[in-house]
């Protein structure tokens, strides 16, 4: 096999973009071998644009066609686990879109089934993991350059969505259609990066606003407090109504600090002496000399790095890496099994707000599903 023959399930904005990337040759080890969608308008659009590519209106038929080696699931979130399992069951490699699902119970079923198919590639479209900026941040943390993490703060409110965005379809921003708002649609990338870089918290307490500034049933404003269980804490804030939104990620360690602004600039400050040692050994005269005009270069070194990001490059990088894993076993940047962590965080934030109390991670899966089903029933009244 020279190229992985990809079947695209869902020919909407994302599926259409992936088809375009591959057709333009931006994923050299992959080709579009089939397209599937249940919408007749999407069928007409696909056949007009790619007349030589077989089209299916049933993804099972596509899986069993013999035309494809792998799929990518560009469909509503609830369907990712089901389609992932059906693909793997037929030895078709599966690249699932984010989030891996809406609730951990269904994502766990997918992960457990994938374990029974170790010879089949299972990946997830966490394209931000290919961002060199966040790879650098993770490298600095993993190398211990800023020491043990004491606090994480991420304000990601640059996901502005006007009311018209939500009014495009009746299923959008509903519990039944999407299973949540900003936590499951816009912020999964940051939830994944947060746990990928800083680890999973042990407890979550949240204040979540549902339909706060938009006429929707799901959340458009989130403030979550994180407890990592070792003394470290964190705050995660996201929203879809801040037209002048902020994207600022800070990680404070006992030997330094990292600040990421707008996912473009990272500032790394490395203390020459760990803070705890400074606190124990510095005289108040030394402290005064630093904070009254002294040279901060005596206590830390600063490194500022700028990164550029080309739209689509991260997605094509994930697809190329996924195909390389199929072809020659190249390690996956984003194994599919990792998808459960971001879903677990989103579930914990939702559940804390629904119950009005702090919740432990992992959350009670049955309780979460029970509460989610209540939300779905309420919005049908």
N, C-alpha and C positions, 0 to 999 in steps of 0.2 A: 504494500500500500504506500503510495507516494503522497497522497492527500487524503484527508478525512472528508468523507461525503456527509455534509451537514443537512439535516432536515430542520427547518425553522417552523416551530409551532406558534402561530400568532403573527399575523402580518400587519400589526399596528405600527405605531411610531418606532418602537424599539426593534421589532422584528424587521421592519423595512430598512432601518438604519444598518442593521447587521448584514442584511442581504447586500446592501450597497457597498459596505466596507469590503466584503469578500469579493464581490464582482469587480471592484476596482483594484483587486490584487493586493489589498492591504493586509490580508492574512494568507501568506504564501503557501502554508501547508493545509489549506482548507478550501473546499468548494461548496457552492450551494447546490445540493442534489435534489431537494424537494421543499415545497412550501405547503403549509396547512393552515386553514382558517375556516371557521364556520360561517363567516359573514360573506354573502354573495358579492357584496361590493368589493371586499378585499380580494376575492377570487378574480374578479374582473381586472382589478388593478395589478395583481400579480401576473396574470396571463398577458396583459398588455406590456408590462415592463420586462418580464422574463418569460417569453413564450416557449422557450426550450426547457424550462424547468417544470417537472411534473408537479401538479397541484392536487391536494387532497382536502376534503372537507371533514375527514374523520382521522384523528391522529393515530388511532390504532391501525387503520389501513396503511398509513404511511410507515409506521413502525414495522409492519409485516410485509412491506413491498419489496424488500431486498435492494432498494435504491439508496439506502442511507446507512452510515456507520454510527452516526451520533445525532443528538437533537439539542436544541436550545429552546427553553420554555418561556416564551414571551407572552404569558397569559396571566389572568387574574391570580393573585397570590394564593388563594385557597387551592388552586389546581396544581401548584408546583410539586407537592409531595406525590400526589396520585400519578401525575405524568412521569415523574422521576422513577417511581417504582415500576410502572408499566414498561418503561424503556429498558431499565436494567434487567427486568424479568426476561426480556427478549435479547439480552446481550447487546443492547444498543447503548453506547456511551451517552451519559447525560450531563449537560451543563445547565443547571437551573438558574433562573434569574433570582435576584434578591427581592424581597426576603424569601428564605427557603420555604416559608409557609406563614400562616397567621398565628398558630399556637404550637407550643413545643410538643404536644402529644402527637400531632400529625407529623411534625418534622422528625421526631424520634423514630416513628415507624419507617420513614424513608431511610434514615441513617442505619437502622438495624437491618433493613433489607439490603442496603448497599454493602454491609459487612459480609453478607453471604455471597457477594459477587466481586471478590477482590480483583479479578482479572478484567473487570469493566471499569472504565474511568468515570468518576463521579466528581464534578466540579461545581463551583458556584461563581456567579458573576460579581465578585467583589473587586471591581475594577480599580478602586482607590488603593488597593494593596500594591498596584504596579506604579503608583505615584512615587517618584524618587524622593520627594520631600518626606512622606510618611515612612518610607523605608529607612531614611536617614534617622528620623526620630526614633524608630524602633531599634535601630542599631545602637544609638547612643544609650538608650535605656538598657538594652540587653547587655551592653558592655559595662554597665555600672558607672558610666561617666558622670552621672548626676546623683549617684547613690540610690538609696532606698526611697521609693516614692512616698511622699507625705500627703500630697493633695493633687487632684486633677480638677480643672475647671474647663468646660467647653461650652461656649455660647455659640450656637449655630442657628441664627435666625435669618439667614440669607435665603431661605426657601420661600420667598414671597409668592403667594398664589392668590390672584383676585377671585371674586365670586364667580366670574365667568368660567374659570378653570373647573370649578366644582359643578357648574351647571351643564357641562358638556354632555354628561350621561347620567341617567337616573341611578346607576349603581355606584357612581363615584362618591366617595366620602360617606359611605354607609357601612354599618357593621356587617350586614349580610354580603354586600358586594366586595368590600375591601378589607374588612376586619379591623379598621382603624384609620387614623389620619396621618399626621406628619410622622409619627413613630414607625409606621409600616410603609409609607410611600416615599418620603423624602429623606428621613434621617437614618435609615438602616445602615448606610455607608459609615456614618460617624459612630453609630453604636458598635459596628464591627471593628472599626479602627480603634476605638476607645478600649475595647476588651483585648484586641490583638496587641496593643502597645502596653497597656497598663494592667491588664488582667481583669478577671471577673470580680465584681463586688460580691460581698456576702449578704448584704441587706440593702433594701431600697425603700425610701420614703418619698412620695411625690405629691405635687399639687398640679393637677391637670385640668385644663379648661376645655369643655366640649361645646363646640359652636359658640365660642367666645366672641370672635370678630367676623365670623362667616356663618352663613345660614346652612350649617351642616350638623349631622348627628355626632360626628367623631371629633377627635381632638385637634385644635389648632394652636394650642399654647401649652407648653410643658416645662415644669421645673422639677427636677429630680435630684434628691440628695443620696449619695452613694457611700456605703460603709464597706471598706475592703477587708475588715475583720482583723487587721493588724495595726490599727491606729490611724491608717491613712483614710482620707475621706475624699469625696468629689462632688461636684455639682454639674449637672447636664441640663442645659436650657435650649429649647428649640421652639420655633413658631413659624407660622406661614403668613403672618399679617404685618411683618416689619419690612416696609418697602425700602428702607435704608438699613438692611440687616447687617448683622455682625457675624464674622466667622473668626473666632479667637480661641485657641486651644493652649492652655497652660499646664505644664507639669512641673511641680515643685518637689525636688528631692533634697536629701540632707547634704549633698555635695554639689548642688547646682540647680539650674532651672532651664526649662525649654519653653519658648513662646512661639506659637505658629499663628501668623496673621494671614487671613484670606486664602489659606492653603497655598500661598506663594512664597512667603518669607518665614524662615525659621531663625530665631535668635537663641543661641545656646550660651549660657553663662556657667562656667565651671569654677567653683570655689577652689582656692589654693589650699584651704584647710576646711575640713568638714565643719558644718555649722555647730554641731554639738561640741566639737573641740574648741572652736572659737569662743563659744559661750562659756566654756569651763576655764579658759586660760587668759582671755583678754581682760585687761584692766579697763575701768571706766575712762581712764585717760586715753587709752588706745581707741576706745569706741568713739569718744568725742572727737578725736583727731580725724577719724574717717568721715563722720557725718557732719563735720563743720568745715567742709571744703577740702578734705583729704583726697588722696588719689585712690579711687575705687579699684584701680588696677593692682593695688597691693593685696586686695582680697579675692578678686576673681578675674578670669579672662573671658572675653566675649568673642563669639564667632557668629557672623550673620551670613546666611546663605539665601540666595534667591533661586527660585525654580520657575520654569515655564511649563505650561501644560497645553497640549494641543487637543482640541475636542475630538473624542473618538479614539485617540491613541491608546488610552487606558483599556478601552473595551477590546480593541484589536489585540492588545498585548495579552489579555486574559484568554482570548480565543486561540491565539497562536500557541500559548503555553499549554492550554487544554489539548490542542491537537498534537503537540509534541509529546505530551504524556501518553496519548493513544499510540503514537507512531514509534516512540523509542524509550518511553518510560521516564522522560524528563520530570523531575518532581513538580507537583502542582503548586502554584502560588496560592491558590485558594481551594483547598480540598472541600468537597461538598459537605462533609461532616461538620465543618466549622460553622455552617449556616445556623446551627441551632443556638449559638451563643447570643447573637444579636436578637433573635426572636425571644429568647429567654429574658433578655434585658427589657425589651419592649413589653412583654407580658407582665413582668414584675412592676414596671412603672404604671401600667394600666391597673393591675390588680390592687396596688397600694392605694391608688386614688379611689377605686370603687369601694374598697373596704374602709378607707379613712385611717389606715394605720401602716406602720412599717411592715414589710414582708421579707422573708428569707428567700435566698436563691439556693437551689432551684425552687421555683414556685410550685405550689400544689396544682398539678396539671388538671386534675378533675375539677377542682374548684374554679380554676381560670375558665375552663370550657363552660362550666355551668353559668358563670357570670356573663360570659360572652353571649351565650344563647339567650340569656335574659334581655340583653341589649338588642339582639336581633328581633326577639319577639315584641319588644316595646316599640321599635321603629315601624313595625307592620300594623300597629293599631291605628 
